[in-house]
């Protein structure tokens, strides 16, 4: 499949966006409220570098936050969204062959 220049630009842009989403993914802070793992507190803490991760900026939260993790479900949904939008844009930007 040959891509025209507009489709190439959209595809390159999508690759850059997916790469940046991977470098700065969404994070979740999780803390068990009690010893029971089914009873836990979790909250989204925003987007932070994959190399450094989020930091606790408030002292009152340090006692509650046990671990940080990448919200992989949200990241996957974002990547799928970029792929769908890229596919739609490439379909719209396709050269119309004269018949």
N, CA, C and O atoms as CSV, one atom per row, in Angstrom:
chain,resi,resn,atom,element,x,y,z
A,1,UNK,N,N,0.848,-1.177,0.000
A,1,UNK,CA,C,0.000,0.000,0.000
A,1,UNK,C,C,0.897,1.245,0.000
A,1,UNK,O,O,1.749,1.411,0.873
A,2,UNK,N,N,0.696,2.082,-0.959
A,2,UNK,CA,C,1.462,3.314,-1.053
A,2,UNK,C,C,0.704,4.451,-0.392
A,2,UNK,O,O,-0.479,4.663,-0.657
A,3,UNK,N,N,1.387,5.168,0.457
A,3,UNK,CA,C,0.775,6.301,1.142
A,3,UNK,C,C,1.149,7.589,0.429
A,3,UNK,O,O,2.286,7.766,-0.009
A,4,UNK,N,N,0.171,8.492,0.318
A,4,UNK,CA,C,0.509,9.804,-0.236
A,4,UNK,C,C,1.145,10.650,0.867
A,4,UNK,O,O,1.249,10.209,2.012
A,5,UNK,N,N,1.565,11.854,0.520
A,5,UNK,CA,C,2.303,12.679,1.487
A,5,UNK,C,C,1.459,13.055,2.707
A,5,UNK,O,O,1.983,13.134,3.818
A,6,UNK,N,N,0.165,13.286,2.511
A,6,UNK,CA,C,-0.705,13.620,3.644
A,6,UNK,C,C,-0.853,12.435,4.586
A,6,UNK,O,O,-0.822,12.601,5.806
A,7,UNK,N,N,-1.012,11.251,4.032
A,7,UNK,CA,C,-1.135,10.048,4.851
A,7,UNK,C,C,0.165,9.760,5.604
A,7,UNK,O,O,0.142,9.328,6.756
A,8,UNK,N,N,1.289,10.002,4.945
A,8,UNK,CA,C,2.578,9.804,5.614
A,8,UNK,C,C,2.726,10.762,6.793
A,8,UNK,O,O,3.204,10.376,7.859
A,9,UNK,N,N,2.314,12.012,6.595
A,9,UNK,CA,C,2.411,12.997,7.678
A,9,UNK,C,C,1.526,12.600,8.857
A,9,UNK,O,O,1.938,12.712,10.011
A,10,UNK,N,N,0.311,12.136,8.568
A,10,UNK,CA,C,-0.598,11.699,9.633
A,10,UNK,C,C,-0.017,10.497,10.368
A,10,UNK,O,O,-0.077,10.427,11.595
A,11,UNK,N,N,0.540,9.559,9.624
A,11,UNK,CA,C,1.108,8.354,10.230
A,11,UNK,C,C,2.321,8.685,11.100
A,11,UNK,O,O,2.457,8.158,12.204
A,12,UNK,N,N,3.188,9.543,10.611
A,12,UNK,CA,C,4.363,9.953,11.399
A,12,UNK,C,C,3.920,10.702,12.654
A,12,UNK,O,O,4.466,10.492,13.737
A,13,UNK,N,N,2.927,11.576,12.499
A,13,UNK,CA,C,2.389,12.288,13.664
A,13,UNK,C,C,1.821,11.331,14.694
A,13,UNK,O,O,2.022,11.518,15.894
A,14,UNK,N,N,1.106,10.300,14.235
A,14,UNK,CA,C,0.532,9.311,15.152
A,14,UNK,C,C,1.623,8.528,15.876
A,14,UNK,O,O,1.506,8.248,17.069
A,15,UNK,N,N,2.672,8.179,15.159
A,15,UNK,CA,C,3.783,7.448,15.784
A,15,UNK,C,C,4.430,8.302,16.872
A,15,UNK,O,O,4.760,7.798,17.945
A,16,UNK,N,N,4.611,9.588,16.596
A,16,UNK,CA,C,5.191,10.500,17.592
A,16,UNK,C,C,4.271,10.607,18.808
A,16,UNK,O,O,4.743,10.573,19.945
A,17,UNK,N,N,2.961,10.737,18.579
A,17,UNK,CA,C,2.007,10.853,19.686
A,17,UNK,C,C,2.014,9.583,20.542
A,17,UNK,O,O,2.024,9.664,21.771
A,18,UNK,N,N,2.008,8.410,19.896
A,18,UNK,CA,C,2.033,7.142,20.650
A,18,UNK,C,C,3.333,7.029,21.452
A,18,UNK,O,O,3.315,6.584,22.600
A,19,UNK,N,N,4.447,7.425,20.860
A,19,UNK,CA,C,5.731,7.398,21.568
A,19,UNK,C,C,5.698,8.313,22.797
A,19,UNK,O,O,6.141,7.925,23.878
A,20,UNK,N,N,5.167,9.540,22.621
A,20,UNK,CA,C,5.081,10.471,23.760
A,20,UNK,C,C,4.125,9.969,24.828
A,20,UNK,O,O,4.370,10.157,26.019
A,21,UNK,N,N,3.028,9.326,24.406
A,21,UNK,CA,C,2.109,8.730,25.388
A,21,UNK,C,C,2.813,7.645,26.193
A,21,UNK,O,O,2.551,7.482,27.384
A,22,UNK,N,N,3.709,6.905,25.543
A,22,UNK,CA,C,4.471,5.879,26.249
A,22,UNK,C,C,5.504,6.469,27.190
A,22,UNK,O,O,5.790,5.889,28.237
A,23,UNK,N,N,6.070,7.620,26.831
A,23,UNK,CA,C,7.052,8.279,27.704
A,23,UNK,C,C,6.393,8.944,28.909
A,23,UNK,O,O,6.989,9.017,29.984
A,24,UNK,N,N,5.174,9.426,28.734
A,24,UNK,CA,C,4.437,10.102,29.805
A,24,UNK,C,C,3.073,9.449,29.986
A,24,UNK,O,O,2.054,10.038,29.626
A,25,UNK,N,N,3.043,8.236,30.542
A,25,UNK,CA,C,1.782,7.516,30.686
A,25,UNK,C,C,0.965,8.012,31.895
A,25,UNK,O,O,1.479,8.727,32.755
A,26,UNK,N,N,-0.314,7.617,31.939
A,26,UNK,CA,C,-1.128,7.921,33.116
A,26,UNK,C,C,-0.745,7.000,34.282
A,26,UNK,O,O,-0.490,5.811,34.088
A,27,UNK,N,N,-0.710,7.564,35.486
A,27,UNK,CA,C,-0.319,6.805,36.677
A,27,UNK,C,C,-1.470,6.733,37.666
A,27,UNK,O,O,-2.344,7.600,37.696
A,28,UNK,N,N,-1.451,5.680,38.476
A,28,UNK,CA,C,-2.434,5.475,39.539
A,28,UNK,C,C,-1.693,5.209,40.841
A,28,UNK,O,O,-0.720,4.455,40.873
A,29,UNK,N,N,-2.164,5.836,41.910
A,29,UNK,CA,C,-1.632,5.552,43.252
A,29,UNK,C,C,-2.583,4.575,43.926
A,29,UNK,O,O,-3.801,4.751,43.884
A,30,UNK,N,N,-2.021,3.547,44.545
A,30,UNK,CA,C,-2.829,2.515,45.180
A,30,UNK,C,C,-2.355,2.300,46.607
A,30,UNK,O,O,-1.155,2.276,46.882
A,31,UNK,N,N,-3.310,2.144,47.505
A,31,UNK,CA,C,-2.989,1.882,48.897
A,31,UNK,C,C,-4.048,0.987,49.513
A,31,UNK,O,O,-5.234,1.314,49.468
A,32,UNK,N,N,-3.643,-0.128,50.084
A,32,UNK,CA,C,-4.619,-0.939,50.803
A,32,UNK,C,C,-5.120,-0.185,52.035
A,32,UNK,O,O,-4.323,0.331,52.819
A,33,UNK,N,N,-6.424,-0.125,52.199
A,33,UNK,CA,C,-6.997,0.545,53.363
A,33,UNK,C,C,-6.815,-0.334,54.592
A,33,UNK,O,O,-6.631,0.169,55.700
A,34,UNK,N,N,-6.866,-1.626,54.397
A,34,UNK,CA,C,-6.617,-2.566,55.486
A,34,UNK,C,C,-5.743,-3.687,54.937
A,34,UNK,O,O,-5.223,-3.575,53.827
A,35,UNK,N,N,-5.578,-4.743,55.682
A,35,UNK,CA,C,-4.777,-5.865,55.232
A,35,UNK,C,C,-5.414,-6.617,54.075
A,35,UNK,O,O,-4.740,-7.381,53.384
A,36,UNK,N,N,-6.691,-6.408,53.860
A,36,UNK,CA,C,-7.422,-7.088,52.797
A,36,UNK,C,C,-7.138,-6.411,51.462
A,36,UNK,O,O,-7.371,-5.211,51.316
A,37,UNK,N,N,-6.635,-7.171,50.481
A,37,UNK,CA,C,-6.289,-6.583,49.175
A,37,UNK,C,C,-7.522,-6.163,48.386
A,37,UNK,O,O,-7.427,-5.307,47.506
A,38,UNK,N,N,-8.686,-6.756,48.689
A,38,UNK,CA,C,-9.891,-6.383,47.946
A,38,UNK,C,C,-10.408,-5.011,48.374
A,38,UNK,O,O,-11.166,-4.373,47.643
A,39,UNK,N,N,-10.004,-4.568,49.542
A,39,UNK,CA,C,-10.428,-3.272,50.053
A,39,UNK,C,C,-9.255,-2.311,49.934
A,39,UNK,O,O,-8.442,-2.194,50.851
A,40,UNK,N,N,-9.172,-1.619,48.787
A,40,UNK,CA,C,-8.036,-0.736,48.580
A,40,UNK,C,C,-8.493,0.594,48.020
A,40,UNK,O,O,-9.566,0.712,47.428
A,41,UNK,N,N,-7.659,1.580,48.221
A,41,UNK,CA,C,-7.900,2.929,47.714
A,41,UNK,C,C,-7.011,3.138,46.499
A,41,UNK,O,O,-5.823,2.816,46.538
A,42,UNK,N,N,-7.568,3.671,45.428
A,42,UNK,CA,C,-6.736,4.024,44.276
A,42,UNK,C,C,-7.238,5.335,43.689
A,42,UNK,O,O,-8.430,5.639,43.721
A,43,UNK,N,N,-6.302,6.097,43.155
A,43,UNK,CA,C,-6.633,7.389,42.575
A,43,UNK,C,C,-5.684,7.677,41.423
A,43,UNK,O,O,-4.499,7.346,41.471
A,44,UNK,N,N,-6.231,8.299,40.388
A,44,UNK,CA,C,-5.384,8.728,39.283
A,44,UNK,C,C,-4.536,9.904,39.748
A,44,UNK,O,O,-5.031,10.818,40.407
A,45,UNK,N,N,-3.261,9.872,39.401
A,45,UNK,CA,C,-2.345,10.941,39.826
A,45,UNK,C,C,-1.753,11.702,38.648
A,45,UNK,O,O,-0.796,12.458,38.817
A,46,UNK,N,N,-2.312,11.511,37.454
A,46,UNK,CA,C,-1.897,12.301,36.308
A,46,UNK,C,C,-0.856,11.621,35.451
A,46,UNK,O,O,-0.609,10.420,35.566
A,47,UNK,N,N,-0.253,12.413,34.592
A,47,UNK,CA,C,0.736,11.930,33.631
A,47,UNK,C,C,2.130,12.341,34.091
A,47,UNK,O,O,2.393,13.510,34.371
A,48,UNK,N,N,3.018,11.348,34.162
A,48,UNK,CA,C,4.395,11.594,34.601
A,48,UNK,C,C,5.338,10.768,33.745
A,48,UNK,O,O,4.929,9.801,33.103
A,49,UNK,N,N,6.589,11.156,33.742
A,49,UNK,CA,C,7.601,10.455,32.962
A,49,UNK,C,C,7.708,8.995,33.391
A,49,UNK,O,O,7.642,8.680,34.579
A,50,UNK,N,N,7.874,8.118,32.420
A,50,UNK,CA,C,8.041,6.692,32.714
A,50,UNK,C,C,9.383,6.447,33.397
A,50,UNK,O,O,9.546,5.454,34.106
A,51,UNK,N,N,10.335,7.340,33.190
A,51,UNK,CA,C,11.656,7.177,33.784
A,51,UNK,C,C,11.695,7.567,35.260
A,51,UNK,O,O,12.443,6.971,36.036
A,52,UNK,N,N,10.900,8.557,35.655
A,52,UNK,CA,C,10.933,9.068,37.022
A,52,UNK,C,C,9.704,8.627,37.815
A,52,UNK,O,O,9.819,8.238,38.978
A,53,UNK,N,N,8.553,8.685,37.201
A,53,UNK,CA,C,7.313,8.342,37.879
A,53,UNK,C,C,6.808,9.494,38.729
A,53,UNK,O,O,7.489,10.510,38.866
A,54,UNK,N,N,5.628,9.346,39.298
A,54,UNK,CA,C,5.066,10.415,40.120
A,54,UNK,C,C,5.725,10.494,41.485
A,54,UNK,O,O,6.302,9.523,41.975
A,55,UNK,N,N,5.631,11.643,42.074
A,55,UNK,CA,C,6.157,11.865,43.426
A,55,UNK,C,C,5.025,12.405,44.290
A,55,UNK,O,O,4.130,13.100,43.808
A,56,UNK,N,N,5.082,12.077,45.550
A,56,UNK,CA,C,4.084,12.587,46.484
A,56,UNK,C,C,4.493,13.993,46.878
A,56,UNK,O,O,5.583,14.206,47.408
A,57,UNK,N,N,3.618,14.946,46.619
A,57,UNK,CA,C,3.930,16.335,46.928
A,57,UNK,C,C,3.337,16.803,48.235
A,57,UNK,O,O,3.670,17.880,48.727
A,58,UNK,N,N,2.448,15.987,48.804
A,58,UNK,CA,C,1.781,16.394,50.043
A,58,UNK,C,C,2.096,15.392,51.146
A,58,UNK,O,O,1.983,14.183,50.945
A,59,UNK,N,N,2.484,15.888,52.293
A,59,UNK,CA,C,2.839,15.025,53.422
A,59,UNK,C,C,1.656,14.208,53.931
A,59,UNK,O,O,1.834,13.087,54.408
A,60,UNK,N,N,0.442,14.768,53.832
A,60,UNK,CA,C,-0.714,14.055,54.368
A,60,UNK,C,C,-1.076,12.826,53.534
A,60,UNK,O,O,-1.824,11.967,54.004
A,61,UNK,N,N,-0.560,12.725,52.306
A,61,UNK,CA,C,-0.840,11.563,51.464
A,61,UNK,C,C,0.193,10.455,51.619
A,61,UNK,O,O,-0.069,9.314,51.237
A,62,UNK,N,N,1.353,10.765,52.168
A,62,UNK,CA,C,2.428,9.775,52.264
A,62,UNK,C,C,2.028,8.538,53.058
A,62,UNK,O,O,2.483,7.435,52.756
A,63,UNK,N,N,1.187,8.710,54.063
A,63,UNK,CA,C,0.780,7.573,54.889
A,63,UNK,C,C,-0.186,6.647,54.150
A,63,UNK,O,O,-0.322,5.478,54.511
A,64,UNK,N,N,-0.860,7.167,53.110
A,64,UNK,CA,C,-1.878,6.380,52.430
A,64,UNK,C,C,-1.381,5.706,51.155
A,64,UNK,O,O,-1.864,4.631,50.798
A,65,UNK,N,N,-0.449,6.304,50.485
A,65,UNK,CA,C,-0.010,5.784,49.191
A,65,UNK,C,C,1.059,4.707,49.404
A,65,UNK,O,O,2.117,4.968,49.976
A,66,UNK,N,N,0.767,3.521,48.943
A,66,UNK,CA,C,1.705,2.418,49.068
A,66,UNK,C,C,2.515,2.211,47.790
A,66,UNK,O,O,3.697,1.870,47.844
A,67,UNK,N,N,1.871,2.420,46.641
A,67,UNK,CA,C,2.582,2.179,45.389
A,67,UNK,C,C,1.977,2.989,44.248
A,67,UNK,O,O,0.812,3.385,44.285
A,68,UNK,N,N,2.798,3.219,43.245
A,68,UNK,CA,C,2.355,3.860,42.016
A,68,UNK,C,C,2.456,2.836,40.898
A,68,UNK,O,O,3.360,2.001,40.895
A,69,UNK,N,N,1.546,2.897,39.965
A,69,UNK,CA,C,1.613,2.019,38.801
A,69,UNK,C,C,1.043,2.741,37.592
A,69,UNK,O,O,0.220,3.649,37.711
A,70,UNK,N,N,1.504,2.313,36.428
A,70,UNK,CA,C,0.988,2.877,35.183
A,70,UNK,C,C,-0.430,2.353,34.990
A,70,UNK,O,O,-0.686,1.158,35.140
A,71,UNK,N,N,-1.342,3.248,34.659
A,71,UNK,CA,C,-2.718,2.857,34.368
A,71,UNK,C,C,-2.731,2.301,32.945
A,71,UNK,O,O,-3.047,3.008,31.988
A,72,UNK,N,N,-2.380,1.020,32.827
A,72,UNK,CA,C,-2.194,0.404,31.513
A,72,UNK,C,C,-3.491,0.312,30.723
A,72,UNK,O,O,-3.462,0.358,29.493
A,73,UNK,N,N,-4.612,0.183,31.392
A,73,UNK,CA,C,-5.894,0.135,30.686
A,73,UNK,C,C,-6.164,1.459,29.975
A,73,UNK,O,O,-6.533,1.471,28.801
A,74,UNK,N,N,-5.982,2.561,30.677
A,74,UNK,CA,C,-6.190,3.868,30.067
A,74,UNK,C,C,-5.179,4.120,28.946
A,74,UNK,O,O,-5.534,4.667,27.903
A,75,UNK,N,N,-3.939,3.728,29.156
A,75,UNK,CA,C,-2.913,3.902,28.128
A,75,UNK,C,C,-3.267,3.112,26.872
A,75,UNK,O,O,-3.120,3.620,25.761
A,76,UNK,N,N,-3.732,1.876,27.036
A,76,UNK,CA,C,-4.125,1.053,25.905
A,76,UNK,C,C,-5.308,1.672,25.158
A,76,UNK,O,O,-5.323,1.685,23.928
A,77,UNK,N,N,-6.289,2.181,25.886
A,77,UNK,CA,C,-7.437,2.844,25.262
A,77,UNK,C,C,-6.978,4.072,24.476
A,77,UNK,O,O,-7.476,4.324,23.379
A,78,UNK,N,N,-6.042,4.832,25.022
A,78,UNK,CA,C,-5.525,5.999,24.319
A,78,UNK,C,C,-4.806,5.588,23.037
A,78,UNK,O,O,-4.995,6.215,21.995
A,79,UNK,N,N,-3.987,4.544,23.103
A,79,UNK,CA,C,-3.273,4.066,21.915
A,79,UNK,C,C,-4.252,3.576,20.849
A,79,UNK,O,O,-4.078,3.863,19.664
A,80,UNK,N,N,-5.276,2.841,21.269
A,80,UNK,CA,C,-6.287,2.362,20.320
A,80,UNK,C,C,-7.005,3.545,19.678
A,80,UNK,O,O,-7.276,3.531,18.477
A,81,UNK,N,N,-7.314,4.565,20.473
A,81,UNK,CA,C,-7.956,5.765,19.938
A,81,UNK,C,C,-7.101,6.450,18.882
A,81,UNK,O,O,-7.614,6.877,17.848
A,82,UNK,N,N,-5.807,6.555,19.135
A,82,UNK,CA,C,-4.895,7.163,18.160
A,82,UNK,C,C,-4.865,6.327,16.885
A,82,UNK,O,O,-4.863,6.880,15.785
A,83,UNK,N,N,-4.844,5.015,17.017
A,83,UNK,CA,C,-4.822,4.140,15.832
A,83,UNK,C,C,-6.111,4.278,15.020
A,83,UNK,O,O,-6.062,4.341,13.791
A,84,UNK,N,N,-7.253,4.326,15.689
A,84,UNK,CA,C,-8.523,4.485,14.982
A,84,UNK,C,C,-8.585,5.821,14.264
A,84,UNK,O,O,-8.968,5.882,13.096
A,85,UNK,N,N,-8.211,6.890,14.954
A,85,UNK,CA,C,-8.233,8.224,14.339
A,85,UNK,C,C,-7.255,8.290,13.169
A,85,UNK,O,O,-7.559,8.886,12.135
A,86,UNK,N,N,-6.093,7.683,13.329
A,86,UNK,CA,C,-5.108,7.664,12.241
A,86,UNK,C,C,-5.648,6.902,11.035
A,86,UNK,O,O,-5.503,7.355,9.900
A,87,UNK,N,N,-6.259,5.765,11.270
A,87,UNK,CA,C,-6.845,4.989,10.182
A,87,UNK,C,C,-7.937,5.751,9.455
A,87,UNK,O,O,-8.001,5.737,8.226
A,88,UNK,N,N,-8.800,6.418,10.219
A,88,UNK,CA,C,-9.870,7.210,9.600
A,88,UNK,C,C,-9.306,8.368,8.785
A,88,UNK,O,O,-9.758,8.631,7.671
A,89,UNK,N,N,-8.322,9.055,9.345
A,89,UNK,CA,C,-7.714,10.167,8.606
A,89,UNK,C,C,-7.027,9.680,7.331
A,89,UNK,O,O,-7.125,10.325,6.287
A,90,UNK,N,N,-6.340,8.559,7.413
A,90,UNK,CA,C,-5.687,8.018,6.210
A,90,UNK,C,C,-6.729,7.611,5.167
A,90,UNK,O,O,-6.496,7.776,3.969
A,91,UNK,N,N,-7.859,7.087,5.600
A,91,UNK,CA,C,-8.919,6.724,4.653
A,91,UNK,C,C,-9.509,7.966,3.988
A,91,UNK,O,O,-9.783,7.957,2.788
A,92,UNK,N,N,-9.703,9.031,4.763
A,92,UNK,CA,C,-10.255,10.269,4.218
A,92,UNK,C,C,-9.253,10.938,3.267
A,92,UNK,O,O,-9.642,11.531,2.261
A,93,UNK,N,N,-7.976,10.837,3.595
A,93,UNK,CA,C,-6.946,11.493,2.799
A,93,UNK,C,C,-6.446,10.668,1.615
A,93,UNK,O,O,-5.527,11.086,0.910
A,94,UNK,N,N,-7.043,9.508,1.396
A,94,UNK,CA,C,-6.615,8.638,0.297
A,94,UNK,C,C,-6.882,9.316,-1.041
A,94,UNK,O,O,-7.869,10.032,-1.213
A,95,UNK,N,N,-5.979,9.072,-1.978
A,95,UNK,CA,C,-6.165,9.617,-3.323
A,95,UNK,C,C,-7.349,8.912,-3.993
A,95,UNK,O,O,-7.474,7.688,-3.960
A,96,UNK,N,N,-8.200,9.724,-4.595
A,96,UNK,CA,C,-9.341,9.174,-5.316
A,96,UNK,C,C,-8.882,8.894,-6.750
A,96,UNK,O,O,-8.534,9.818,-7.486
A,97,UNK,N,N,-8.885,7.638,-7.136
A,97,UNK,CA,C,-8.476,7.264,-8.496
A,97,UNK,C,C,-9.627,7.540,-9.453
A,97,UNK,O,O,-10.776,7.193,-9.179
A,98,UNK,N,N,-9.303,8.166,-10.573
A,98,UNK,CA,C,-10.321,8.421,-11.604
A,98,UNK,C,C,-10.543,7.143,-12.402
A,98,UNK,O,O,-9.596,6.488,-12.837
A,99,UNK,N,N,-11.788,6.813,-12.580
A,99,UNK,CA,C,-12.097,5.582,-13.305
A,99,UNK,C,C,-12.738,5.876,-14.626
A,99,UNK,O,O,-13.067,4.954,-15.372
